Amino acid sequence: MNGRNSDEIAADQVLSVTEGIEIQKRIAESSPAKQWHWMGNYGDVYGPVQVANGAGISAGEMLVQIMGNGLVASWMFY
């Protein structure tokens, strides 16, 4: 969980909710079993929450870390 696992998301990229949902759907379709996925950085705490809600991520299946630069890094289990 400490590294990026998707070549679609640059380490310094800030995602929109729409981009996050699209990436989550593509990764979920190609993964046979649930696992943790790096879901990128967002500009506020509402972005990853909206992605998780839009993708049907359940309670306990999302981790966020608020970085010193104001970005919100997120990982989701799907």
C-alpha positions in Angstrom: 0.0 0.0 0.0 3.0 2.3 0.2 3.6 2.5 -3.5 1.7 3.4 -6.6 0.1 0.5 -8.4 -1.4 2.2 -11.4 0.5 3.7 -14.2 -2.6 5.8 -15.0 -2.0 8.1 -11.9 1.1 10.3 -11.7 2.5 10.8 -8.2 2.0 14.5 -8.4 -1.4 14.4 -10.3 -4.5 15.9 -8.6 -7.6 14.0 -9.8 -11.1 15.1 -10.2 -13.9 13.0 -8.9 -14.9 12.0 -12.5 -11.3 10.9 -13.3 -11.1 8.9 -10.0 -14.3 7.0 -10.7 -13.3 6.2 -14.3 -9.9 4.9 -13.1 -11.5 2.9 -10.3 -13.9 1.2 -12.7 -11.1 0.3 -15.2 -8.9 -1.2 -12.4 -11.8 -3.1 -10.8 -12.7 -4.7 -14.1 -9.2 -6.0 -14.6 -8.6 -7.2 -11.0 -9.9 -10.7 -10.1 -9.8 -10.3 -6.3 -10.1 -7.3 -3.9 -6.9 -5.6 -3.1 -5.7 -2.1 -2.1 -5.2 0.4 -4.9 -3.6 3.8 -4.9 -6.3 6.2 -6.0 -4.3 9.4 -6.4 -4.3 12.8 -4.8 -7.3 15.0 -4.4 -7.5 18.7 -3.7 -9.9 18.3 -0.7 -11.3 15.5 1.5 -14.6 15.5 -0.5 -13.0 14.2 -3.7 -12.0 10.7 -2.5 -15.2 10.4 -0.5 -17.3 11.1 -3.7 -15.2 8.5 -5.7 -15.7 5.9 -2.9 -19.4 6.5 -2.8 -19.7 6.5 -6.6 -17.8 3.2 -6.8 -19.6 1.5 -4.0 -16.6 1.3 -1.7 -17.8 0.1 1.7 -16.9 1.3 5.2 -13.3 0.5 6.0 -12.3 0.1 2.4 -10.8 3.6 2.0 -7.7 5.2 3.6 -6.8 8.9 3.2 -3.8 10.8 4.3 -3.8 14.6 4.4 -0.4 15.7 3.2 1.5 18.8 4.4 0.9 20.4 1.0 -2.8 20.2 1.4 -3.3 17.3 -1.0 -5.4 14.3 0.1 -3.7 11.0 -0.9 -6.1 8.0 -1.0 -6.1 4.2 -1.3 -9.2 2.1 -1.8 -9.9 -1.6 -1.4 -11.8 -3.2 -4.2 
